[in-house]
């Protein structure tokens, strides 16, 4: 049986035209799991990343906007991807605890808290997140494919 998995934003970025170096590739995740969940906060983070690239002068604004819309179309058409709830009281409670433990990035906190609350396996390479989760949320398994 395939466990429920949720992926960090980094693995979605290539769908939106943003190349990132990761040890685990999205194609490998897709081969390993029938359904892949993501928190919709990742879509906000992706737009933020694209705008940061625009501000650095590495991509024209119209191309970034087009890439984002096309990425959304691809993601929403692919039935292997499923959105979780954006947040809930229990997710926010866990996210607050993660902040108290030193995890400052709200995007990361929300994704990790969603994994914990929903009992998903979390696929991430974020070293700070891994350290905090391994120390305090041992029942969350950080997947290595």
N, C-alpha and C positions, 0 to 999 in steps of 0.2 A: 504494500500500500504506500502510495506517495504521501508524505506529510504535507501539511499546509506550509507554504513558504511565502515570505514577504521579502521584497528586495529593496535595497537602498537606492536612492535616486541615481547614483553613478551608473547603474546598469541600464537605466532608461535613456540617459543622455544621447547615446549614439542614434537612437530612433529619431531624435530631434536635430541631428546633424552635428552634434558636439562629440568629438572624439576624446576619449579618456583612456588612460592606461590603468587597466585593472588586471589582477591575476586571473580572475574568473571572468569569462566572456559571456555576454547575454545568450549567445547561441548555445553555449554549454548548459546554461540554466534551462533554456527552452527544451533541450534534449533530455534533461533529467527530470523535469516536472511537467505534469499535465496542466496544472493551473498555477499561475504565478500572480500573487497579490501585490499591490502597491497602495500606499496611502496617497490620496489625491493631493496632499501637501507637496508631494514630489513634483507635481505639475506646476505648482507655484514656484518651487525652487528652480525648476528648469527654465522658466521664463526669466527669473532673476539672473540665472547664469548667462543666458543669452544676452540680456541687457548689459551685463557686466562686460561681456565680450565686445559688444557694440561700443560701450564707453571707452574701451581700450583702443578703439580704432581698428579692430581686427575683422569686423564684419559690418556691412551696412545695415542700418535699421530695417529697411524693407526686406532684406534677405533673412534677417533674424525672425521677423514677424511671420514671413512665409514658411520658414523652416519649422516654427512652432506649430502653426496651423496644420501643416502636412504631417508632422509628428503625431499630433492629436488624432488625425484621421487614421493613421497606421495603427496606433495604439488601440483606439476604440473599435476598429474593425477586427482585430486579432482576438479571437475568442479565448485564447490561452491566458490573457491578462484580465484580472478582475480588480476592481477598486474596493478598498475597505471603506469603512466610515471615516470621515475626516477626523472626527474626535468624539469624545463622550466624557462623561464625568469620570469614569474609571480610567480612561486613557489619560485625561488631564491630571488626575491624582498621581499616576505613575510618572508622567512627564515632570511633574513638580518634584517628585523624589529624585529623579535623574538630575534635575537642575541642582538640587541640594548636594548631590554627589559630585558636582563639578562639570556636568555636561551643559555647556552654554548654548550650543546651537539648537534653536527651537525645532528646526526641520528634523535634525537627528533625534531629538528627544521624542517628537511626535511619532516618528517611524518606529523607534525602539519601543515606545510605550504601547503602540498598536500591536506590535509583535508579542509583547508580554501579555497584554490584556486578552488578545485573541488566541494565545498559545500557538503562534506561528513559529517556524524556524526562520531566523533572520539571516539573510545573506548580505554581508557587508564586509568591507575591508578597512573601515574607519578604525584606526588604532585606538583613539581615545574612547570611542564607543565600545569597542571590544573589551578594553581594560575594565571599564565601569561595569559592563554587563557580566563579565566573567567573575568579578569580585562580589557583586551583590545580587545578581539575578541568574543564579546557576542553572535554573531550569530552562532558560532560553539557550537554545543550541545555535551557535554561529556555524553555518554550513560551509564546508569546504567541498567543492565538487571535484 
